[in-house]
């Protein structure tokens, strides 16, 4: 979840600038717009869907998948049975 918070601003800035630059292509009715409009639609859809996927879907899935693992760990599983430092020195 911390990664989603850290990546929110850069990802949001990238998506907003890309969408803002492609909206004139999407709404244009001038000469040549019939060629550029099919390029703008999938790029806009991909940017918006990737925004929601990276910042909402992925963190929720990761939290959901790691939840049983963190509940199953006990105190004895979290502490090593052998001291780590003396084992490395010998």
Helices and strands as residue ranges (DSSP letters): H 2-27, H 33-52, I 53-57, H 58-72, H 75-78, H 84-89
